[in-house]
Amino acid sequence: MDIVYMDNNATTKVDPVVLDAMLPYFTELYGNASSMHSFGGAVGRDIAAAREKLAGLINAEPGEIIFTSCGTESDSTAIYAAIRSNPDKRHIITSRVEHPAVKNLYEHLAKTGYRVTWVPVDKEGVLDLDFLRHHLTDNTALVSIMWANNESGVIFPIAKIADMAREKGIVFHSDAVQAVGKVPVDVRQTGLDMLSLSGHKIHGPKGVGALYVRKGAKFSPFMIGGHQERGRRGGTENSASIVGLGRASELAKGHLREMDTRVRALRDRLEQGLLQAIPNALLNGEKDLRLPNTTNISFEYVEGEAILLMMDQFGICASSGSACTSGSLEPSHVLRAMGVPFTAAHGSIRFSLSVYNTEAEVDFVVEKLPPIIERLRQMSPFWKGAGCRLQ
Ligand SMILES: *Cc1c(COP(=O)(O)O)cnc(C)c1O
């Protein structure tokens, strides 16, 4: 059975071109990039080339790029760098809808004495910028706000936030893992201090990421060890993955236009097709301020996990906004922050496309999903009984 893969915000397939670029570093090119001999030095030069390609994707200088093991490490590195550089400041700000890579670290810091301000979003997932502005203080060490949300796809006004933070001399970091490769990301134009990205969200390999640190910004390393990455991240370079991320960055830059046109049109076709064919289906997320590849739709009175299981029988891969943790279906913190009613949050499905999706795949999903929802609703006591009691 063919897979219809519409879960690209969870991870992406490694482009075959990227794999080809990586393979030699598992075989003949096994030298250590830090070695004095030219055999290792050649690998060092290839890593430098990858750094330039990645820098080109976000308009940074190569020296501003630190390779890491993943988006999560980049986020942790940025957040710890900011608070270590400002040891006297005990207030940090983030949004209510961050990825766990930021959210859970902030929750951890809250337990160790930091005062945390969680900036809310409205019911369309749009950030409350005035709330953020009013909570910037002289005691604020860091603002960390994601560039685009992984669940709703909503894009945040990063340049405006960067201006507000800079005016107050506050470090600003953005988790741009979902934005990079889907919309133009320009660190120079935006003027932020640090930015995280991840290889496996842009058709590169898993287990590699990068952190942009603006030249001149204060920094202290998270991984303390060897002198790799100019002393900013110890550990022998993951040469194959770094070269893969470099190649993926080139491809991503080349795909931006197609993302904005063909992929956006496919996403709209999917979204409109489903909203028209299925009653009581609601879009989550501001319609125009979204990543071009993402749609998040709630199908009222059904369970997202049941929808996923039934779609799985047709090879359709997507995600639901409720995770079955410890036996209870808890809507995601993102949908809760948006105030999506429980009856809708439970049945939310995120489809996230890529340049590899086709119109035939979209039409397949638009054909298969309505009868699935219909069947599940026939089994749902909440759909039949008018009064919904889902708590
Ligand atoms: C996937 C993701 C991450 C984590 O990246 P990893 O490389 O998987 O650690 C962080 N933030 C966002 C917004 C993501 O979507």
The ligand as a Gaussian input file, in Angstrom:
#p B3LYP/6-31G(d) Opt

LIG

0 1
 C       10.185000      19.386000      15.771000
 C       10.267000      20.653000      16.537000
 C       11.263000      20.857000      17.501000
 C       12.244000      19.781000      17.905000
 O       13.180000      19.507000      16.922000
 P       14.006000      18.124000      17.068000
 O       15.056000      18.215000      16.021000
 O       13.027000      17.033000      16.819000
 O       14.552000      18.102000      18.445000
 C       11.307000      22.059000      18.154000
 N       10.425000      23.032000      17.877000
 C        9.463000      22.888000      16.956000
 C        8.527000      24.005000      16.683000
 C        9.335000      21.687000      16.261000
 O        8.371000      21.548000      15.368000

